[in-house]
Amino acid sequence: MKAIRLLFLLFIAVFAIGCDTPQLLEEKEYSFYIFRYADETYKEWIITTNDSIPKCPKRYKNEPYFGNARWAQNPEKYKYDLCELATEEKLLALHEKYYTYFPYTAIHGDENCVARKEKWGNICNANLKDLPVLCTANALYSEIRSFEISSLEKITDKKRQEMTIDDIAKAINTIIDGGQLDKYSAKVSTMWASHE
C-alpha cells in the first residue's frame, strides 16, 4: 500500500512539474512582438498565411491594444478590405530600426506565414495563391523579440485592458534606449498572433 501511495505521489509531482500553469499560458497567449528586418526592403513584400491574409483585426490607437470583447460587440469595425494594405501603413516604427505590425496585427500571425514575390502596393490586383513564395516570413527578420504580458504591464504601468499601442510603443522605446531589451523581452524564432 505504501508503494502505491508513493508511486501516486511521484506521478502527481511529475505531472505538476511538466504542466504549464495558467499564469504561464496567459503570458504566452498575450505576447507582443517586435522585430528587425534582415533587409529594410523586405517590408514591401506581401505576407500570407495559407494562401490568404487575415481580414481582421484592425486595431486602433485610441483603444486598448488587448481586449476582444469590443470586437464581438462591433465586428465590422475591426475588419478591413485587403486593398487597404496597398496604401495604408502596416508597420509601427520603433527605435533602433525595430518594428511591430500595427494596426493590421495579424499579418504575421503564425508559423505558416510566407513572403510572396509581390509588393503590398499591388495587393488589389494580385491572386495570392498564384504568387511565388520567396521564403518563410520568419526569414525576413534578423531578430524577433517577444514581450510577455507581465513585462508589458510592468513597463507601461498599466493593466492589459488599459494599455494602448502608444503606451506600449513609448515603454518599449524607453527599454530599447536604456539597453534593457534582454531584461524585459526574449529573442524568439517566430511570431504568433496575440490572443486578443
Residue frames as a rotation matrix with the C-alpha (Angstrom) as fourth column:
MET 1
0.569 0.822 0.000 0.00
0.822 -0.569 0.000 0.00
0.000 0.000 -1.000 0.00
LYS 2
0.410 -0.516 -0.752 2.88
0.162 -0.771 0.616 2.37
-0.898 -0.374 -0.232 0.83
ALA 3
-0.627 -0.694 0.353 4.46
0.424 0.075 0.903 1.66
-0.653 0.716 0.247 -2.55
ILE 4
-0.113 0.681 0.724 1.24
0.973 -0.071 0.218 2.53
0.200 0.729 -0.655 -4.38
ARG 5
0.799 0.405 -0.444 0.83
0.526 -0.828 0.193 5.76
-0.289 -0.388 -0.875 -2.40
LEU 6
0.023 -0.892 -0.451 4.48
0.123 -0.445 0.887 6.69
-0.992 -0.076 0.100 -3.08
LEU 7
-0.657 -0.200 0.726 4.05
0.696 0.207 0.687 5.94
-0.288 0.958 0.003 -6.79
PHE 8
0.346 0.879 0.327 0.88
0.924 -0.380 0.044 8.04
0.163 0.287 -0.944 -6.86
LEU 9
0.710 -0.136 -0.691 2.64
0.255 -0.865 0.432 11.00
-0.657 -0.482 -0.580 -5.18
LEU 10
-0.421 -0.907 0.030 5.55
0.259 -0.089 0.962 10.68
-0.869 0.412 0.273 -7.60
PHE 11
-0.366 0.390 0.845 3.13
0.930 0.123 0.346 10.69
0.031 0.913 -0.408 -10.53
ILE 12
0.727 0.671 -0.145 1.41
0.683 -0.728 0.055 13.84
-0.069 -0.139 -0.988 -9.20
ALA 13
0.343 -0.685 -0.643 4.78
0.120 -0.647 0.753 15.58
-0.932 -0.335 -0.140 -8.71
VAL 14
-0.668 -0.596 0.446 5.96
0.473 0.123 0.873 14.75
-0.575 0.793 0.200 -12.24
PHE 15
-0.033 0.762 0.646 2.61
0.983 -0.091 0.157 15.78
0.178 0.641 -0.747 -13.70
ALA 16
0.781 0.351 -0.516 2.62
0.507 -0.839 0.197 19.10
-0.364 -0.416 -0.833 -11.81
ILE 17
-0.044 -0.892 -0.450 6.17
0.087 -0.452 0.888 19.95
-0.995 0.000 0.098 -12.86
GLY 18
-0.724 -0.319 0.611 5.53
0.552 0.263 0.791 19.08
-0.413 0.911 -0.015 -16.51
CYS 19
0.157 0.879 0.451 2.35
0.983 -0.181 0.011 21.14
0.092 0.442 -0.892 -16.92
ASP 20
-0.724 -0.309 0.617 2.23
0.337 -0.939 -0.075 24.82
0.602 0.154 0.783 -17.72
THR 21
-0.588 0.511 -0.627 0.48
0.616 -0.219 -0.757 26.90
-0.524 -0.831 -0.186 -15.09
PRO 22
0.457 0.819 0.348 -2.47
0.878 -0.352 -0.325 29.12
-0.143 0.454 -0.879 -16.07
GLN 23
0.660 -0.270 -0.701 -0.25
-0.049 -0.947 0.318 32.16
-0.750 -0.175 -0.638 -15.48
LEU 24
-0.457 -0.885 0.089 2.45
-0.020 0.111 0.994 30.81
-0.889 0.452 -0.068 -17.81
LEU 25
-0.325 0.423 0.846 -0.11
0.911 0.380 0.159 30.05
-0.254 0.822 -0.509 -20.50
GLU 26
0.756 0.621 -0.206 -1.55
0.569 -0.780 -0.261 33.57
-0.323 0.080 -0.943 -20.19
GLU 27
0.177 -0.789 -0.589 1.96
-0.143 -0.613 0.777 35.05
-0.974 -0.054 -0.221 -20.51
LYS 28
-0.738 -0.494 0.460 2.39
0.306 0.362 0.880 33.26
-0.601 0.790 -0.117 -23.84
GLU 29
-0.022 0.840 0.542 -1.14
0.979 0.128 -0.158 33.98
-0.202 0.528 -0.825 -25.13
TYR 30
0.894 0.427 -0.138 -0.83
0.414 -0.903 -0.115 37.74
-0.174 0.045 -0.984 -24.64
SER 31
-0.073 -0.994 -0.079 2.62
0.745 -0.107 0.659 38.30
-0.663 -0.011 0.748 -26.08
PHE 32
0.903 0.181 -0.390 3.66
-0.083 -0.817 -0.571 41.35
-0.421 0.548 -0.723 -28.07
TYR 33
0.352 -0.781 0.515 6.34
0.829 0.516 0.216 41.10
-0.435 0.351 0.829 -30.75
ILE 34
0.699 -0.291 -0.654 8.90
-0.481 -0.867 -0.128 43.50
-0.530 0.404 -0.746 -32.17
PHE 35
0.542 -0.511 0.667 11.39
0.673 0.740 0.020 42.72
-0.504 0.438 0.745 -34.90
ARG 36
0.015 -0.596 -0.803 14.17
-0.521 -0.690 0.502 43.99
-0.853 0.411 -0.321 -37.13
TYR 37
0.958 0.268 -0.106 14.29
-0.211 0.403 -0.891 43.25
-0.196 0.875 0.442 -40.83
ALA 38
0.276 -0.879 0.389 17.32
0.643 0.470 0.605 41.48
-0.715 0.083 0.695 -42.25
ASP 39
-0.823 -0.387 0.416 16.97
0.569 -0.554 0.608 43.97
-0.005 0.737 0.676 -45.12
GLU 40
-0.623 0.588 -0.515 14.72
-0.077 -0.702 -0.708 47.05
-0.778 -0.402 0.483 -44.96
THR 41
-0.665 0.388 -0.638 13.36
-0.737 -0.198 0.647 46.36
0.124 0.900 0.417 -48.45
TYR 42
-0.897 0.301 -0.324 11.68
0.296 0.953 0.064 43.20
0.328 -0.038 -0.944 -47.08
LYS 43
-0.665 0.685 -0.298 8.94
0.143 -0.274 -0.951 45.30
-0.733 -0.675 0.084 -45.51
GLU 44
-0.446 0.476 -0.758 7.47
-0.840 -0.515 0.171 45.75
-0.309 0.713 0.630 -49.00
TRP 45
-0.834 0.043 -0.551 6.77
-0.294 0.809 0.509 42.04
0.467 0.586 -0.662 -49.61
ILE 46
0.185 0.977 0.107 3.29
-0.817 0.092 0.569 40.58
0.546 -0.193 0.815 -49.14
ILE 47
-0.906 -0.350 0.237 2.98
-0.422 0.715 -0.558 38.03
0.026 -0.605 -0.795 -46.32
THR 48
0.060 0.947 -0.315 0.29
-0.749 0.251 0.613 35.36
0.660 0.200 0.724 -46.46
THR 49
-0.580 -0.080 0.811 -0.93
-0.652 0.643 -0.403 32.63
-0.489 -0.762 -0.424 -44.16
ASN 50
-0.476 0.378 0.794 -2.02
0.407 0.895 -0.183 29.50
-0.780 0.236 -0.580 -46.04
ASP 51
-0.695 0.072 0.716 -2.56
0.703 -0.142 0.697 31.48
0.152 0.987 0.049 -49.28
SER 52
0.396 0.833 0.387 -4.64
0.649 -0.552 0.524 34.19
0.649 0.043 -0.759 -47.62
ILE 53
-0.790 -0.521 0.325 -4.35
0.149 -0.676 -0.721 37.26
0.595 -0.521 0.612 -45.43
PRO 54
-0.374 0.680 -0.631 -6.49
0.916 0.165 -0.365 37.67
-0.144 -0.714 -0.685 -42.30
LYS 55
-0.278 0.375 0.884 -9.04
0.424 -0.778 0.463 40.49
0.862 0.504 0.058 -42.73
CYS 56
0.682 0.386 0.621 -9.17
-0.374 -0.546 0.750 41.26
0.628 -0.744 -0.228 -39.02
PRO 57
0.530 0.630 -0.568 -8.39
0.782 -0.622 0.039 42.55
-0.329 -0.465 -0.822 -36.51
LYS 58
-0.081 -0.484 0.871 -7.62
0.459 -0.794 -0.398 46.13
0.885 0.367 0.286 -37.31
ARG 59
0.033 0.018 -0.999 -6.62
0.992 -0.123 0.030 47.80
-0.122 -0.992 -0.022 -34.08
TYR 60
0.556 0.243 0.795 -7.00
0.392 -0.920 0.007 51.48
0.733 0.308 -0.607 -33.24
LYS 61
-0.455 -0.870 0.191 -4.57
0.286 -0.346 -0.894 53.84
0.843 -0.352 0.406 -31.49
ASN 62
-0.491 0.290 0.821 -7.16
-0.681 -0.715 -0.155 55.28
0.543 -0.636 0.549 -29.13
GLU 63
0.688 0.725 -0.023 -8.38
-0.582 0.571 0.579 51.90
0.433 -0.385 0.815 -27.85
PRO 64
0.299 -0.575 0.761 -6.77
-0.654 0.458 0.603 49.32
-0.695 -0.678 -0.239 -25.56
TYR 65
-0.396 -0.549 -0.736 -4.49
-0.909 0.349 0.229 47.04
0.132 0.759 -0.637 -27.57
PHE 66
-0.958 0.069 -0.279 -5.79
0.104 0.988 -0.115 43.92
0.268 -0.139 -0.953 -25.79
GLY 67
-0.627 0.777 0.053 -9.44
-0.187 -0.085 -0.979 43.09
-0.756 -0.624 0.199 -25.23
ASN 68
-0.983 0.182 0.019 -11.52
0.072 0.285 0.956 41.20
0.168 0.941 -0.293 -27.79
ALA 69
-0.392 0.900 -0.192 -14.87
0.709 0.163 -0.686 41.80
-0.586 -0.405 -0.702 -26.06
ARG 70
-0.100 0.336 -0.936 -15.25
-0.306 -0.906 -0.293 45.02
-0.947 0.257 0.193 -28.04
TRP 71
-0.851 -0.258 -0.458 -14.62
-0.508 0.179 0.843 43.12
-0.135 0.950 -0.283 -31.27
ALA 72
-0.793 0.606 0.066 -17.58
0.608 0.794 0.015 40.85
-0.043 0.052 -0.998 -30.56
GLN 73
-0.098 0.783 -0.614 -19.81
0.477 -0.504 -0.720 43.88
-0.874 -0.363 -0.324 -29.99
ASN 74
0.670 0.270 -0.691 -18.92
-0.380 -0.675 -0.633 45.56
-0.637 0.687 -0.349 -33.29
PRO 75
0.218 -0.665 0.714 -17.09
0.477 0.711 0.516 43.09
-0.851 0.228 0.472 -35.57
GLU 76
0.687 0.082 0.722 -17.42
0.719 -0.215 -0.661 45.21
0.100 0.973 -0.207 -38.73
LYS 77
0.938 -0.346 0.025 -15.35
-0.344 -0.918 0.197 48.00
-0.045 -0.193 -0.980 -37.18
TYR 78
0.274 -0.886 0.375 -12.38
-0.553 0.174 0.815 45.66
-0.787 -0.430 -0.442 -36.80
LYS 79
0.317 -0.146 0.937 -12.48
0.693 0.710 -0.124 44.08
-0.647 0.689 0.327 -40.27
TYR 80
0.036 -0.338 -0.940 -10.77
-0.441 -0.850 0.289 45.64
-0.897 0.404 -0.180 -43.26
ASP 81
0.974 0.224 -0.040 -10.61
-0.107 0.297 -0.949 45.31
-0.200 0.928 0.313 -47.01
LEU 82
0.424 -0.869 0.256 -7.35
0.743 0.495 0.449 43.84
-0.517 0.000 0.856 -48.32
CYS 83
0.359 -0.276 0.891 -6.91
0.722 -0.523 -0.453 46.82
0.591 0.807 0.012 -50.65
GLU 84
0.983 -0.068 0.172 -6.22
-0.164 -0.752 0.639 48.94
0.086 -0.656 -0.750 -47.55
LEU 85
0.584 -0.799 0.139 -2.93
0.345 0.400 0.849 47.09
-0.735 -0.448 0.509 -47.32
ALA 86
0.341 -0.440 0.831 -1.85
0.915 -0.048 -0.401 48.61
0.216 0.897 0.387 -50.67
THR 87
0.145 -0.205 0.968 -1.75
0.236 -0.943 -0.235 52.17
0.961 0.263 -0.088 -49.36
GLU 88
0.837 0.258 0.482 -2.01
-0.362 -0.399 0.843 52.14
0.410 -0.880 -0.240 -45.56
GLU 89
-0.210 -0.938 0.275 0.92
-0.836 0.026 -0.547 51.84
0.506 -0.345 -0.790 -43.20
LYS 90
0.624 0.393 -0.676 1.29
-0.116 0.901 0.418 48.32
0.773 -0.182 0.608 -41.82
LEU 91
0.019 -0.754 -0.656 4.25
0.806 0.399 -0.436 48.90
0.591 -0.521 0.616 -39.54
LEU 92
0.984 0.097 0.151 4.80
-0.021 -0.776 0.631 50.97
0.178 -0.624 -0.761 -36.44
ALA 93
0.208 -0.978 0.022 8.44
0.213 0.024 -0.977 52.08
0.955 0.208 0.213 -36.35
LEU 94
0.955 -0.059 -0.292 10.19
0.288 -0.068 0.955 51.87
-0.077 -0.996 -0.048 -33.00
HIS 95
0.602 -0.791 -0.111 13.70
-0.738 -0.604 0.301 52.98
-0.305 -0.099 -0.947 -32.04
GLU 96
-0.283 -0.909 0.308 16.88
-0.636 0.418 0.649 51.30
-0.718 -0.012 -0.696 -33.36
LYS 97
-0.526 0.130 -0.841 15.08
-0.810 0.227 0.541 50.00
0.261 0.965 -0.014 -36.51
TYR 98
-0.898 0.403 0.178 12.67
0.279 0.833 -0.477 47.79
-0.341 -0.379 -0.861 -34.58
TYR 99
-0.626 0.769 -0.132 9.10
-0.626 -0.394 0.672 47.47
0.465 0.503 0.728 -35.85
THR 100
-0.724 0.545 0.422 5.81
0.133 0.711 -0.690 45.90
-0.676 -0.444 -0.588 -34.92
TYR 101
-0.742 0.558 0.372 2.78
0.480 0.054 0.876 45.23
0.468 0.828 -0.308 -37.10
PHE 102
-0.332 0.700 -0.632 0.10
0.610 -0.352 -0.710 47.84
-0.719 -0.621 -0.311 -36.44
PRO 103
-0.298 0.712 0.635 -2.82
-0.910 -0.013 -0.414 48.35
-0.287 -0.702 0.652 -36.99
TYR 104
0.561 0.469 -0.682 -3.07
-0.697 0.712 -0.084 45.12
0.447 0.523 0.726 -39.03
THR 105
0.036 -0.663 0.748 -1.65
-0.981 0.120 0.154 42.97
-0.192 -0.739 -0.646 -36.27
ALA 106
0.476 0.175 0.862 -2.43
-0.196 0.977 -0.090 39.54
-0.857 -0.126 0.499 -37.73
ILE 107
0.633 -0.282 -0.721 -0.31
-0.769 -0.120 -0.628 40.00
0.091 0.952 -0.293 -40.87
HIS 108
-0.335 -0.712 -0.618 2.30
-0.413 0.700 -0.583 37.67
0.847 0.060 -0.528 -39.41
GLY 109
0.202 0.632 0.748 0.18
-0.947 -0.067 0.313 35.55
0.248 -0.772 0.585 -37.13
ASP 110
0.767 0.054 0.639 1.60
-0.361 0.860 0.360 32.02
-0.531 -0.507 0.679 -37.14
GLU 111
-0.125 -0.930 0.347 4.27
-0.208 0.366 0.907 29.61
-0.970 0.041 -0.239 -38.33
ASN 112
0.092 0.226 0.970 2.60
0.796 0.568 -0.208 29.08
-0.598 0.791 -0.128 -41.73
CYS 113
0.774 0.206 -0.599 3.34
-0.060 -0.917 -0.393 32.63
-0.631 0.341 -0.697 -42.92
VAL 114
0.007 -0.763 0.647 5.34
0.900 0.287 0.329 33.07
-0.436 0.580 0.688 -46.10
ALA 115
-0.134 -0.139 -0.981 6.66
-0.238 -0.957 0.168 36.07
-0.962 0.256 0.095 -48.01
ARG 116
0.503 0.420 0.755 5.39
0.638 0.408 -0.653 36.30
-0.583 0.810 -0.063 -51.59
LYS 117
-0.620 -0.755 0.214 7.10
0.671 -0.368 0.644 37.72
-0.407 0.543 0.735 -54.66
GLU 118
0.001 0.601 0.799 4.87
0.675 -0.590 0.443 40.77
0.738 0.539 -0.406 -54.86
LYS 119
-0.927 -0.364 0.088 4.76
0.213 -0.704 -0.677 44.13
0.308 -0.609 0.730 -53.12
TRP 120
-0.503 0.754 -0.423 1.97
0.632 -0.013 -0.774 45.30
-0.589 -0.657 -0.471 -50.83
GLY 121
-0.548 0.255 -0.797 1.22
-0.413 -0.911 -0.007 48.13
-0.728 0.325 0.604 -53.27
ASN 122
-0.655 0.262 -0.708 -0.08
-0.674 0.222 0.705 45.56
0.342 0.939 0.031 -55.77
ILE 123
-0.905 0.258 0.340 -2.25
-0.045 0.734 -0.678 43.55
-0.424 -0.628 -0.652 -53.36
CYS 124
-0.065 0.972 -0.224 -5.55
-0.524 -0.224 -0.822 44.63
-0.849 0.064 0.524 -55.01
ASN 125
0.411 0.183 -0.893 -4.57
-0.911 0.116 -0.395 43.10
0.031 0.976 0.214 -58.35
ALA 126
-0.610 -0.778 -0.151 -2.82
-0.759 0.628 -0.174 40.00
0.230 0.009 -0.973 -57.01
ASN 127
0.653 0.633 -0.416 -4.13
-0.441 0.764 0.471 36.45
0.616 -0.124 0.778 -56.88
LEU 128
0.323 -0.583 0.745 -2.45
-0.937 -0.085 0.339 35.40
-0.134 -0.808 -0.574 -53.65
LYS 129
0.655 -0.015 0.755 -2.46
-0.122 0.984 0.126 31.68
-0.746 -0.175 0.643 -54.44
ASP 130
0.886 -0.276 0.372 -0.58
0.446 0.290 -0.847 32.30
0.126 0.916 0.380 -57.69
LEU 131
0.707 -0.657 0.261 2.18
-0.634 -0.753 -0.177 34.45
0.313 -0.040 -0.949 -56.22
PRO 132
0.279 -0.684 -0.674 5.52
0.197 0.727 -0.658 32.63
0.940 0.051 0.337 -55.93
VAL 133
0.977 -0.025 -0.211 6.78
0.210 -0.030 0.977 32.03
-0.031 -0.999 -0.024 -52.41
LEU 134
0.452 -0.863 0.225 10.07
-0.511 -0.458 -0.728 33.76
0.731 0.214 -0.648 -51.67
CYS 135
-0.684 -0.655 -0.322 10.71
-0.019 0.457 -0.890 32.32
0.729 -0.602 -0.324 -48.20
THR 136
0.043 0.649 -0.759 9.12
0.945 0.220 0.242 31.74
0.325 -0.728 -0.604 -44.85
ALA 137
0.704 0.279 0.653 8.11
0.145 -0.957 0.253 35.04
0.695 -0.083 -0.714 -43.28
ASN 138
0.899 -0.385 -0.211 10.49
0.222 -0.015 0.975 34.40
-0.379 -0.923 0.072 -40.38
ALA 139
0.114 -0.905 0.410 13.40
0.970 0.191 0.152 34.60
-0.216 0.380 0.899 -42.83
LEU 140
0.446 0.116 0.887 12.60
0.505 -0.851 -0.143 38.30
0.739 0.512 -0.438 -43.37
TYR 141
0.909 0.041 0.415 13.75
-0.290 -0.652 0.701 39.20
0.300 -0.757 -0.580 -39.87
SER 142
-0.103 -0.982 -0.156 17.21
-0.178 0.172 -0.969 39.41
0.979 -0.072 -0.192 -38.38
GLU 143
-0.977 -0.167 -0.130 15.73
0.101 0.175 -0.979 39.46
0.187 -0.970 -0.154 -34.88
ILE 144
0.045 0.996 0.079 12.32
-0.039 -0.077 0.996 38.82
0.998 -0.048 0.035 -33.29
ARG 145
-0.950 -0.308 0.054 11.61
-0.047 -0.031 -0.998 39.67
0.310 -0.951 0.015 -29.65
SER 146
-0.025 0.955 -0.295 8.65
0.417 0.279 0.865 38.70
0.909 -0.101 -0.405 -27.51
PHE 147
-0.805 -0.045 0.592 7.30
-0.476 -0.547 -0.689 40.70
0.355 -0.836 0.418 -24.57
GLU 148
-0.550 0.646 -0.529 5.06
0.695 0.706 0.139 38.67
0.463 -0.291 -0.837 -22.28
ILE 149
0.304 0.819 0.487 2.04
0.381 -0.572 0.726 40.39
0.873 -0.035 -0.486 -20.76
SER 150
0.719 -0.059 -0.692 3.58
0.681 -0.135 0.719 40.73
-0.136 -0.989 -0.057 -17.29
SER 151
-0.415 -0.908 -0.059 6.57
0.842 -0.408 0.353 42.56
-0.344 0.097 0.934 -18.78
LEU 152
-0.465 0.313 0.828 4.27
0.507 -0.673 0.539 44.89
0.726 0.671 0.155 -20.72
GLU 153
0.656 0.749 -0.088 2.22
0.471 -0.315 0.824 45.60
0.590 -0.582 -0.559 -17.62
LYS 154
0.370 -0.603 -0.707 5.40
0.827 -0.133 0.547 46.35
-0.424 -0.786 0.449 -15.69
ILE 155
-0.643 -0.757 0.114 6.97
0.722 -0.550 0.421 48.70
-0.256 0.353 0.900 -18.23
THR 156
-0.448 0.548 0.706 3.73
0.341 -0.625 0.702 50.51
0.826 0.555 0.093 -19.16
ASP 157
-0.992 0.114 -0.058 2.49
0.032 -0.220 -0.975 50.59
-0.124 -0.969 0.214 -15.56
LYS 158
-0.259 0.950 -0.175 -0.96
-0.963 -0.267 -0.023 49.66
-0.068 0.162 0.984 -16.89
LYS 159
-0.160 0.340 0.927 -3.15
-0.165 0.916 -0.364 46.57
-0.973 -0.211 -0.090 -16.86
ARG 160
-0.788 -0.169 0.592 -3.64
0.454 0.491 0.744 44.66
-0.417 0.855 -0.309 -20.10
GLN 161
0.041 0.935 0.353 -7.18
0.991 0.006 -0.131 46.02
-0.124 0.356 -0.926 -20.57
GLU 162
0.672 0.213 -0.709 -5.95
0.322 -0.946 0.022 49.64
-0.667 -0.243 -0.704 -20.32
MET 163
-0.217 -0.921 -0.324 -2.76
0.072 -0.346 0.935 49.85
-0.973 0.180 0.141 -22.41
THR 164
0.864 0.421 -0.278 -2.90
-0.189 -0.241 -0.952 51.36
-0.468 0.874 -0.129 -25.89
ILE 165
0.646 -0.664 0.376 -0.37
0.736 0.413 -0.536 50.91
0.201 0.623 0.756 -28.67
ASP 166
0.459 -0.486 0.743 1.03
-0.176 -0.870 -0.461 54.34
0.871 0.081 -0.485 -27.76
ASP 167
0.715 -0.178 0.676 1.61
-0.686 0.010 0.728 53.16
-0.136 -0.984 -0.115 -24.17
ILE 168
0.809 -0.386 0.444 3.32
0.339 0.922 0.185 50.02
-0.481 0.001 0.877 -25.44
ALA 169
0.591 -0.594 0.547 5.47
0.594 -0.139 -0.793 51.83
0.547 0.793 0.270 -28.03
LYS 170
0.558 -0.368 0.744 6.58
-0.519 -0.854 -0.033 54.52
0.648 -0.368 -0.668 -25.57
ALA 171
0.726 -0.249 0.641 7.56
-0.534 0.383 0.754 51.93
-0.433 -0.889 0.146 -22.96
ILE 172
0.747 -0.456 0.484 9.38
0.576 0.807 -0.130 49.69
-0.331 0.376 0.866 -25.45
ASN 173
0.591 -0.552 0.588 11.28
0.252 -0.566 -0.785 52.67
0.766 0.612 -0.195 -26.91
THR 174
0.598 -0.357 0.717 12.40
-0.769 -0.506 0.390 53.55
0.224 -0.785 -0.578 -23.37
ILE 175
0.741 -0.295 0.603 13.56
-0.086 0.849 0.521 49.95
-0.665 -0.439 0.604 -22.89
ILE 176
0.718 -0.486 0.499 15.41
0.671 0.290 -0.683 49.99
0.187 0.824 0.534 -26.22
ASP 177
0.565 -0.486 0.667 17.08
-0.186 -0.863 -0.471 53.34
0.804 0.142 -0.578 -25.42
GLY 178
0.529 -0.323 0.785 18.11
-0.847 -0.147 0.510 52.08
-0.049 -0.935 -0.351 -22.00
GLY 179
-0.337 -0.709 -0.620 19.64
-0.747 0.602 -0.282 48.88
0.573 0.368 -0.732 -23.39
GLN 180
-0.594 0.168 0.787 17.24
-0.665 0.449 -0.598 46.71
-0.454 -0.878 -0.155 -21.36
LEU 181
0.076 0.654 -0.753 15.65
-0.920 0.336 0.199 44.55
0.383 0.678 0.627 -24.05
ASP 182
-0.445 -0.312 -0.840 17.14
-0.117 0.950 -0.290 41.38
0.888 -0.030 -0.459 -22.59
LYS 183
-0.987 0.087 0.135 15.65
-0.135 0.000 -0.991 42.21
-0.086 -0.996 0.012 -19.19
TYR 184
-0.367 0.929 -0.035 12.07
-0.532 -0.241 -0.811 42.60
-0.763 -0.279 0.583 -20.44
SER 185
0.625 0.572 -0.531 11.89
-0.760 0.292 -0.581 40.52
-0.178 0.766 0.617 -23.62
ALA 186
0.057 -0.583 0.811 13.24
-0.068 0.808 0.585 37.32
-0.996 -0.089 0.007 -25.11
LYS 187
-0.487 -0.252 -0.836 14.62
-0.851 -0.078 0.519 36.54
-0.196 0.964 -0.177 -28.54
VAL 188
0.129 0.594 0.794 12.32
-0.141 0.804 -0.578 34.08
-0.982 -0.037 0.187 -30.33
SER 189
-0.806 -0.514 0.294 12.26
0.150 0.303 0.941 32.42
-0.573 0.803 -0.167 -33.73
THR 190
-0.630 0.648 0.428 8.67
0.578 0.024 0.815 33.17
0.519 0.761 -0.390 -34.79
MET 191
-0.873 0.444 0.200 5.69
-0.486 -0.763 -0.426 35.41
-0.037 -0.469 0.882 -34.07
TRP 192
-0.633 0.771 -0.076 2.17
0.760 0.637 0.132 34.40
0.151 0.026 -0.988 -33.13
ALA 193
-0.242 0.648 0.722 -0.99
-0.038 -0.750 0.660 36.47
0.970 0.132 0.206 -33.16
SER 194
-0.939 -0.051 0.340 -1.85
-0.329 -0.158 -0.931 37.63
0.101 -0.986 0.131 -29.67
HIS 195
-0.701 0.707 -0.090 -4.90
0.697 0.654 -0.294 36.06
-0.149 -0.269 -0.952 -28.06
GLU 196
0.345 0.840 -0.418 -6.68
0.691 -0.529 -0.493 39.41
-0.635 -0.118 -0.763 -28.08
